[in-house]
Amino acid sequence: MALKKNIWRTLPVNVSQAMTGFLSIIAFTHILSPAEYGQFAIAQAVMMISYVLVFKWLDATCTRYHVRMDQKGELGPHFATVYGSYFVLAAVFLGLSFVIIRALPFDPVFQLVLHVAAVAGTVRGGIMIGIESHLAAAHYGRYTVIEGANVWLGLVAGVSFALLGLGGAAPILGLATGALIMFGFDLPRMLGIAKGGRFQWDRFKRYAHYGVPLAWAMVLTLLLTSIDRFFLAAYFGDSTLGPYAAGYNLSQRLMELVFLAVWLGGYPTAVRALEQDGMEAARTVLRDFAEVLILVATPAAAGLALVAYPLAVAMTGATFEVAASQIIPFAALAAWLAGWLNYYFNMAFAISQNTRVLTLVNLAAVLSNVALNALLTPRYGPMGALASAVGALLVGLGLSIWFGRKELAMPLPLVDMAKSLAGCAVMAVGVSLVPMDLGWVSLMGGALVGAGLYGASAVVLNTAKIRTAGPHLVRLFKGKGGTP
């Protein structure tokens, strides 16, 4: 039951991420105008794309190889190579991004937003090396302190900057500030582990051989879930993009937290099982992984769709709520599909280290998304963008399952999926009886009714073996951590 233990050990951070994510939507949709929020949505996409494109391969390497390097006593040269690579890449990327952004034909305000996004992506690249290393080492206490403080500092700083009138740049500048503070806190310890080690070119090439294709695949994944925003901004402007992004962010944030909560416990556990006990042990962990996702992610998406209107009224500003409520149900479906693609089925390529196939799979999905957006978004606006996202994600899922089974056949308990969908149907009947025009009252009432009905259905049907889960919680925090 290592997977369930690790999921619960990462719970404090997941709760912090959930709270700060929703509070940021509430705050920024009330402080920023729709156009400014639209600029923030573009900047957020640029930040994440720059981080993943340039730096993600470094922390992905830490996730994949930390246990092996610790067992071999090679953490010194491991971190010397990783951090040496990071600082060189950071200097080159910041210099190039400054020149490129200045040359783009954008107004000075939007150029400032893009500069801030580039800096934020760079700082995120640094802090994530430590965060992923702590997770790989099962050092959950330090992970909780660093990532928890990072998200709260980022929120407080971002809201402060927004109140000072920095517009669409404020949220991203806040994220950069929080990450920079905690990066400075964590870096001395990590460099201390690297002390005595040297940058090794052969090690760099081995890490790049694994991590760079994975990062490129992840960039394509980001484009798969964000290309619609660029199309909307180009055809309809930031004012239309703002409410769309607010509704999409609400759905995407909640669904990502659900999938990420399971992934943070599941992926490192699967890698450790593979390295220490072999493929069959890893498959056992992955089956548990799939069962937990079925149990929690499916009702989360259904619940979002069912309470879309009161959720939008409660969580967004008055100028956002109507448009956001229309986006949320379809965005929840897109986020559910993206979660299964990114946090489950694509793991087959990462664990088997065949990341080049993953890149091709994601490239096909992105190209289909571009084609669908070019066809549907100019004609149907936000709904066309959502339809394009759902269609492209279905293409990506189909290709990932088909080609991934040749690398590592990912378990998918279809009986549990059917039980979960049956529970969602029961939940929908109950929630449909709750009035939806009472704001927070409707939201909380719908959530409580839905959770109660789904939970009862899950127990009756024993979805994902839920009846046997309780006794394991008392042993939650038992176990050993590692270095760092």
For each residue, the residues with C-beta under 8 A, 3 or more apart:
1: 4 5 288 472 475
2: 5 6 269 272 273 285 479
3: 6 7 265 266 269 285 288 289 292
4: 1 7 8 265 288 292 469 472
5: 1 2 8 9 265 472 475 476 477 478 479
6: 2 3 9 10 138 140 264 265 266 268 269
7: 3 4 10 11 261 262 264 265 266 292
8: 4 5 11 265 473 476 477
9: 5 6 140 265 476 477
10: 6 7 13 14 135 140 143 144 261 264 265
11: 7 8 14 15 261
12: 15 16 144 148
13: 10 16 17 143 144 147 148 151 264
14: 10 11 17 18 257 260 261 264
15: 11 12 18 19
16: 12 13 19 20 147 148 151 152
17: 13 14 20 21 147 151 257 260
18: 14 15 21 22 253 254 257
19: 15 16 22 23
20: 16 17 23 24 151 152 154 155
21: 17 18 24 25 253 254 257
22: 18 19 25 26 250 253 254 315
23: 19 20 26 27 155
24: 20 21 27 28 155 158 159 171
25: 21 22 28 29 246 249 250 253 315 316
26: 22 23 29 30 315 316
27: 23 24 30 31 155 158 159 162
28: 24 25 31 32 37 40 158 159 162 170 171
29: 25 26 32 37 246 315 316 317 319 320
30: 26 27 317
31: 27 28 159 162 163
32: 28 29 36 37 40 162 167 168 170 242
33: 36 37 239 242 319
34: 37 38 238 239 240 242 243 319 320
35: 38 39 237 238 239 242
36: 32 33 39 40 167 168 238 242
37: 28 29 32 33 34 40 41 168 238 241 242 243 245 246 320
38: 34 35 41 42 168 233 237 238 239 240 241 242 245
39: 35 36 42 43 109 110 113 167 168 169 238
40: 28 32 36 37 43 44 113 168 169 170 171 172 245
41: 37 38 44 45 229 233 241 242 245 249
42: 38 39 45 46 113 168 229 230 233 238 241
43: 39 40 46 47 113 114 116 117 168 169 171 172
44: 40 41 47 48 117 171 172
45: 41 42 48 49 222 226 229 230
46: 42 43 49 50 114 117 118 121
47: 43 44 50 51 117 118 120 121 124 172 175
48: 44 45 51 52 121 222 226
49: 45 46 52 53 121 219 222 223 226
50: 46 47 53 54 93 97 117 118 121 122
51: 47 48 54 55 56 120 121 122 124 125 128
52: 48 49 55 56 215 218 219 222
53: 49 50 56 215 216 219
54: 50 51 89 93 121 122 125
55: 51 52 58 59 86 89 90 121 122 124 125 126 128 215
56: 51 52 53 59 60 125 128 211 214 215 218
57: 60 61 207 208 210 211 212 214 215
58: 55 61 62 82 85 86 89 125 128 129 207 211
59: 55 56 62 63 125 128 129 131 132 133
60: 56 57 63 64 132 210 211 214 215 218 350
61: 57 58 64 65 82 207 210 211
62: 58 59 65 66 82 129 132 133 136
63: 59 60 66 132 135 136 267 268 271
64: 60 61 210 211 271 350 353
65: 61 62 68 69 78 207 210
66: 62 63 69 70 75 78 132 133 136 137
67: 70 71 136 137 271 272 275 276 482
68: 65 71 72 275
69: 65 66 72 74 75 78
70: 66 67 73 75 137 482 483
71: 67 68 275
72: 68 69
73: 70
74: 69 77 78 197
75: 66 69 70 78 79 193 194 197 483 484
76: 79 80 193 194 195 196 197
77: 74 80 81 197 198 199 200 203
78: 65 66 69 74 75 81 82 194 197 203
79: 75 76 82 83 133 190 191 193 194 197
80: 76 77 83 84 194 197 198 199 200
81: 77 78 84 85 197 199 200 203 204 207
82: 58 61 62 78 79 85 86 129 207
83: 79 80 86 87 129 190 191 194
84: 80 81 87 88 199
85: 58 81 82 88 89 199 204 207
86: 55 58 82 83 89 90 125 126 129
87: 83 84 90 91
88: 84 85 91 92
89: 54 55 58 85 86 92 93 125
90: 55 86 87 93 94 122 125 126
91: 87 88 94 95
92: 88 89 95 96
93: 50 54 89 90 96 97 118 122
94: 90 91 97 98 118 119 122
95: 91 92 98 99
96: 92 93 99 100
97: 50 93 94 100 101 115 118
98: 94 95 101 102 115 118
99: 95 96 102 103
100: 96 97 103 104
101: 97 98 104 106 111 114 115 118
102: 98 99 111
103: 99 100
104: 100 101 111 114
105:
106: 101 110 111 114
107: 110 111
108: 111 112
109: 39 112 113 167 168
110: 39 106 107 113 114 168
111: 101 102 104 106 107 108 114 115
112: 108 109 115 116 169
113: 39 40 42 43 109 110 116 117 167 168 169 172
114: 43 46 101 104 106 110 111 117 118
115: 97 98 101 111 112 118 119
116: 43 112 113 119 120 169 172 173 176
117: 43 44 46 47 50 113 114 120 121 172
118: 46 47 50 93 94 97 98 101 114 115 121 122
119: 94 115 116 122 123 176
120: 47 51 116 117 123 124 172 173 175 176 179
121: 46 47 48 49 50 51 54 55 117 118 124 125
122: 50 51 54 55 90 93 94 118 119 125 126
123: 119 120 126 127 176 179 180 183
124: 47 51 55 120 121 127 128 175 176 179
125: 51 54 55 56 58 59 86 89 90 121 122 128 129
126: 55 86 90 122 123 129 130 179 183 187
127: 123 124 130 131 146 150 179 182 183 186
128: 51 55 56 58 59 124 125 131 132
129: 58 59 62 82 83 86 125 126 132 133 190
130: 126 127 133 134 146 183 186 187 189 190 484
131: 59 127 128 134 135 143 146 147 186
132: 59 60 62 63 66 128 129 135 136
133: 59 62 66 79 129 130 136 137 190 484
134: 130 131 137 139 140 142 143 146 484
135: 10 63 131 132 138 139 140 143 264 268
136: 62 63 66 67 132 133 268 271
137: 66 67 70 133 134 481 482 483 484
138: 6 135 268 272 479 480 481 482
139: 134 135 142 143 481 482 483 484
140: 6 9 10 134 135 143 144 481
141: 144 145 481
142: 134 139 145 146 186 484
143: 10 13 131 134 135 139 140 146 147
144: 10 12 13 140 141 147 148
145: 141 142 148 149
146: 127 130 131 134 142 143 149 150 182 185 186
147: 13 16 17 131 143 144 150 151 182
148: 12 13 16 144 145 151 152
149: 145 146 152 153 178 181 182 185
150: 127 146 147 153 154 178 179 181 182
151: 13 16 17 20 147 148 154 155 178
152: 16 20 148 149 155 156 178
153: 149 150 156 157 177 178 181 182
154: 20 150 151 157 158 174 175 176 177 178 179
155: 20 23 24 27 151 152 158 159 174 178
156: 152 153 159 160 174 178
157: 153 154 160 161 173 174 175 177 178
158: 24 27 28 154 155 161 162 170 171 172 173 174 175 177
159: 24 27 28 31 155 156 162 163 170 174
160: 156 157 163 164 174
161: 157 158 164 166 169 170 171 173 174
162: 27 28 31 32 158 159 165 166 167 170 171 174
163: 31 159 160
164: 160 161 170
165: 162
166: 161 162 169 170 173
167: 32 36 39 109 113 162 170
168: 32 36 37 38 39 40 42 43 109 110 113 171 172
169: 39 40 43 112 113 116 161 166 172 173
170: 28 32 40 158 159 161 162 164 166 167 173 174
171: 24 28 40 43 44 158 161 162 168 174 175
172: 40 43 44 47 113 116 117 120 158 168 169 175 176
173: 116 120 157 158 161 166 169 170 176 177
174: 154 155 156 157 158 159 160 161 162 170 171 177 178
175: 47 120 124 154 157 158 171 172 178 179
176: 116 119 120 123 124 154 172 173 179 180
177: 153 154 157 158 173 174 180 181
178: 149 150 151 152 153 154 155 156 157 174 175 181 182
179: 120 123 124 126 127 150 154 175 176 182 183
180: 123 176 177 183 184
181: 149 150 153 177 178 184 185
182: 127 146 147 149 150 153 178 179 185 186
183: 123 126 127 130 179 180 186 187
184: 180 181 187
185: 146 149 181 182
186: 127 130 131 142 146 182 183 189 190
187: 126 130 183 184 190 191
188: 191 192
189: 130 186 192 193 484
190: 79 83 129 130 133 186 187 193 194 484
191: 79 83 187 188 194 195
192: 188 189 195
193: 75 76 79 189 190 483 484
194: 75 76 78 79 80 83 190 191 197
195: 76 191 192
196: 76
197: 74 75 76 77 78 79 80 81 194
198: 77 80
199: 77 80 81 84 85 204
200: 77 80 81 203 204
201: 204 205
202: 205 206
203: 77 78 81 200 206 207
204: 81 85 199 200 201 207 208
205: 201 202 208 209
206: 202 203 209 210
207: 57 58 61 65 81 82 85 203 204 210 211
208: 57 204 205 211 212
209: 205 206 212 213
210: 57 60 61 64 65 206 207 213 214 353 355
211: 56 57 58 60 61 64 207 208 214 215 355
212: 57 208 209 215 216
213: 209 210 216 217 355 356 358 359
214: 56 57 60 210 211 217 218 349 350 355 358
215: 52 53 55 56 57 60 211 212 218 219
216: 53 212 213 219 220 359
217: 213 214 220 221 346 349 355 358 359 361 362
218: 52 56 60 214 215 221 222 362
219: 49 52 53 215 216 222 223
220: 216 217 223 224 359 362 363 365 366
221: 217 218 224 225 338 341 342 346 362
222: 45 48 49 52 218 219 225 226
223: 49 219 220 226 227 366 369
224: 220 221 227 338 362 365 366 369 389 392 393 396
225: 221 222 252 334 338 389 393
226: 45 48 49 222 223 229 230
227: 223 224 230 231 366 369 370 373
228: 231 232 369 373 377 385 386 388 389
229: 41 42 45 226 232 233 241 244 245 385
230: 42 45 226 227 233 234
231: 227 228 234 235 373 374 377 385
232: 228 229 235 236 240 241 244 377 381 382 385
233: 38 41 42 229 230 236 237 238 241
234: 230 231
235: 231 232 377 378 381
236: 232 233 239 240 241 381
237: 35 38 233 240 241
238: 34 35 36 37 38 39 42 233 241 242
239: 33 34 35 38 236 242
240: 34 38 232 236 237 243 244 381 382
241: 37 38 41 42 229 232 233 236 237 238 244 245
242: 32 33 34 35 36 37 38 41 238 239 245 246 320
243: 34 37 240 246 247 316 319 320 322 323 324 327
244: 229 232 240 241 247 248 323 324 327 382 385
245: 37 38 40 41 229 241 242 248 249
246: 25 29 37 242 243 249 250 316 320 324 327
247: 243 244 250 251 312 316 320 323 324 325 326 327 328 331
248: 244 245 251 252 327 331 334
249: 25 41 245 246 252 253
250: 22 25 246 247 253 254 304 311 312 315 316 324 328 331
251: 247 248 254 255 301 304 327 328 331 332 334 335
252: 225 248 249 255 256 331 334 335 338
253: 18 21 22 25 249 250 256 257
254: 18 21 22 250 251 257 258 300 304 335
255: 251 252 258 259 297 300 301 304 332 335 336 338 339
256: 252 253 259 260 335 339
257: 14 17 18 21 253 254 260 261
258: 254 255 261 262 296 297 300 339
259: 255 256 262 263 293 297 339 340 342 343 344
260: 14 17 256 257 263 264 343
261: 7 10 11 14 257 258 264 265
262: 7 258 259 265 266 289 292 293 296 297 343
263: 259 260 266 267 343
264: 6 7 10 13 14 135 260 261 267 268
265: 3 4 5 6 7 8 9 10 261 262 268 269
266: 3 6 7 262 263 269 270 285 286 288 289 292
267: 63 263 264 270 271 347 350
268: 6 63 135 136 138 264 265 271 272
269: 2 3 6 265 266 272 273 285
270: 266 267 273 274 282 285 286 289 347 351
271: 63 64 67 136 267 268 274 275 282 351
272: 2 67 138 268 269 275 276
273: 2 269 270 276 277 278 281 282 284 285
274: 270 271 277 278 279 281 282 351
275: 67 68 71 271 272
276: 67 272 273 281
277: 273 274 280 281 282
278: 273 274 281 282
279: 274 282 283 408
280: 277 283 284
281: 273 274 276 277 278 284 285
282: 270 271 273 274 277 278 279 285 286 351 408
283: 279 280 286 287 408 411
284: 273 280 281 287 288
285: 2 3 266 269 270 273 281 282 288 289
286: 266 270 282 283 289 290 347 410 411
287: 283 284 290 291 411 413
288: 1 3 4 266 284 285 291 292
289: 3 262 266 270 285 286 292 293 344
290: 286 287 293 294 344 410 411 412 413 416
291: 287 288 294 295 413 416 464 465
292: 3 4 7 262 266 288 289 295 296 464
293: 259 262 289 290 296 297 339 340 343 344
294: 290 291 297 298 413 416 417 420 463 464
295: 291 292 298 299 416 420 458 463 464 466
296: 258 262 292 293 299 300
297: 255 258 259 262 293 294 300 301 336 339 340
298: 294 295 301 302 336 417 420 421 424
299: 295 296 302 303 420 423 424 427 450 451 454
300: 254 255 258 296 297 303 304 336
301: 251 255 297 298 304 305 332 333 335 336
302: 298 299 305 306 332 424 427 428 450
303: 299 300 306 307 427 431 446 447 450 451 454
304: 250 251 254 255 300 301 307 308 311 328 329 332
305: 301 302 308 328 329 332 333
306: 302 303 427 428 431 432 446 450
307: 303 304 310 311 431 436 442 443 446 447 450
308: 304 305 311 312 325 326 328 329 332
309: 312 313 325 436 437 442
310: 307 313 314 436 437 438 439 440 441 442 443 446
311: 250 304 307 308 314 315 325 328 443
312: 247 250 308 309 315 316 320 321 322 324 325 328
313: 309 310 316 321 325 439 443
314: 310 311 439 440 443
315: 22 25 26 29 250 311 312
316: 25 26 29 243 246 247 250 312 313 320 321 324
317: 29 30 320 321
318: 321
319: 29 33 34 243
320: 29 34 37 242 243 246 247 312 316 317 323 324
321: 312 313 316 317 318 324 325
322: 243 312 325 326
323: 243 244 247 320 326 327 382
324: 243 244 246 247 250 312 316 320 321 327 328
325: 247 308 309 311 312 313 321 322 328
326: 247 308 322 323 329 382 383
327: 243 244 246 247 248 251 323 324 330 331 382 386
328: 247 250 251 304 305 308 311 312 324 325 331 332
329: 304 305 308 326 332 333
330: 327 333 334 383 386 387 390
331: 247 248 250 251 252 327 328 334 335 386
332: 251 255 301 302 304 305 308 328 329 335 336
333: 301 305 329 330 336 337 390
334: 225 248 251 252 330 331 337 338 386 389 390 393
335: 251 252 254 255 256 301 331 332 338 339
336: 255 297 298 300 301 332 333 339 340
337: 333 334 340 341 390 393 394 397
338: 221 224 225 252 255 334 335 341 342 393
339: 255 256 258 259 293 297 335 336 342 343 344
340: 259 293 297 336 337 343 344 345 397
341: 221 337 338 344 345 346 393 396 397 400
342: 221 259 338 339 346
343: 259 260 262 263 293 339 340 346 347
344: 259 289 290 293 339 340 341 347 410
345: 340 341 348 397 400 401 404 410
346: 217 221 341 342 343 349 350 358 361 362 400 404
347: 267 270 286 343 344 350 351 408 410
348: 345 351 352 400 404 405 407 408 409 410
349: 214 217 346 352 354 355 357 358 361 400 404 407
350: 60 64 214 267 346 347 353 355 358
351: 270 271 274 282 347 348 407 408
352: 348 349 407 408
353: 64 210 350
354: 349 357 358 407
355: 210 211 213 214 217 349 350 358 359
356: 213 359 360
357: 349 354 360 361 403 407
358: 213 214 217 346 349 350 354 355 361 362 400
359: 213 216 217 220 355 356 362 363
360: 356 357 363 364
361: 217 346 349 357 358 364 365 396 399 400 403 404
362: 217 218 220 221 224 346 358 359 365 366 396
363: 220 359 360 366 367
364: 360 361 367 368 395 396 399
365: 220 224 361 362 368 369 392 393 395 396 399
366: 220 223 224 227 362 363 369 370 392
367: 363 364 370 371
368: 364 365 371 372 391 392 395
369: 223 224 227 228 365 366 372 373 388 389 391 392
370: 227 366 367 373 374
371: 367 368 374 375
372: 368 369 375 376 387 388 391 392
373: 227 228 231 369 370 376 377 384 385 388
374: 231 370 371 377 378
375: 371 372 379 384 388
376: 372 373 379 380 384 385 387 388
377: 228 231 232 235 373 374 380 381 384 385 388
378: 235 374 384
379: 375 376 384
380: 376 377 383 384 385 387
381: 232 235 236 240 377 384 385
382: 232 240 244 323 326 327 385 386
383: 326 330 380 386 387
384: 373 375 376 377 378 379 380 381 387 388
385: 228 229 231 232 244 373 376 377 380 381 382 388 389
386: 228 327 330 331 334 382 383 389 390
387: 330 372 376 380 383 384 390 391
388: 228 369 372 373 375 376 377 384 385 391 392
389: 224 225 228 334 369 385 386 392 393
390: 330 333 334 337 386 387 393 394
391: 368 369 372 387 388 394 395
392: 224 365 366 368 369 372 388 389 395 396
393: 224 225 334 337 338 341 365 389 390 396 397
394: 337 390 391 397 398
395: 364 365 368 391 392 398 399
396: 224 341 361 362 364 365 392 393 399 400
397: 337 340 341 345 393 394 400 401
398: 394 395 401 402
399: 361 364 365 395 396 402 403
400: 341 345 346 348 349 358 361 396 397 403 404
401: 345 397 398 404 405 410
402: 398 399 405
403: 357 361 399 400 406 407
404: 345 346 348 349 361 400 401 407 408 409 410
405: 348 401 402 408 409 410
406: 403
407: 348 349 351 352 354 357 403 404
408: 279 282 283 347 348 351 352 404 405
409: 348 404 405
410: 286 290 344 345 347 348 401 404 405
411: 283 286 287 290
412: 290 417
413: 287 290 291 294 416 417 464
414: 417 418
415: 418 419
416: 290 291 294 295 413 419 420 463 464
417: 294 298 412 413 414 420 421
418: 414 415 421 422
419: 415 416 422 423 457 458 461 462 463
420: 294 295 298 299 416 417 423 424 458 463 464
421: 298 417 418 424 425
422: 418 419 425 426 457 461
423: 299 419 420 426 427 453 454 457 458 461 463
424: 298 299 302 420 421 427 428 454
425: 421 422 428 429
426: 422 423 429 430 453 454 457
427: 299 302 303 306 423 424 430 431 449 450 453 454 457
428: 302 306 424 425 431 432
429: 425 426 432 433 453
430: 426 427 433 434 449 450 452 453
431: 303 306 307 427 428 434 446 449 450 453
432: 306 428 429
433: 429 430 449
434: 430 431 442 445 446 449
435: 438 442 445
436: 307 309 310 442 446
437: 309 310 442
438: 310 435 441 442 445
439: 310 313 314 442 443
440: 310 314 443 444
441: 310 438 444 445
442: 307 309 310 434 435 436 437 438 439 445 446
443: 307 310 311 313 314 439 440 446 447
444: 440 441 447 448
445: 434 435 438 441 442 448 449
446: 303 306 307 310 431 434 436 442 443 449 450
447: 303 307 443 444 450 451
448: 444 445 451 452
449: 427 430 431 433 434 445 446 452 453
450: 299 302 303 306 307 427 430 431 446 447 453 454
451: 299 303 447 448 454 455
452: 430 448 449 455 456
453: 423 426 427 429 430 431 449 450 456 457
454: 299 303 423 424 426 427 450 451 457 458
455: 451 452 458 459
456: 452 453 459 460
457: 419 422 423 426 427 453 454 460 461 463
458: 295 419 420 423 454 455 461 462 463 464 466
459: 455 456 462 466 467
460: 456 457
461: 419 422 423 457 458
462: 419 458 459 465 466 467
463: 294 295 416 419 420 423 457 458 466
464: 291 292 294 295 413 416 420 458
465: 291 462 468 469
466: 295 458 459 462 463 469
467: 459 462 470
468: 465 471 472
469: 4 465 466 472 473
470: 467 473
471: 468 474 475
472: 1 4 5 468 469 475 476
473: 8 469 470 476
474: 471
475: 1 5 471 472 478
476: 5 8 9 472 473
477: 5 8 9
478: 5 475
479: 2 5 138
480: 138
481: 137 138 139 140 141
482: 67 70 137 138 139
483: 70 75 137 139 193
484: 75 130 133 134 137 139 142 189 190 193
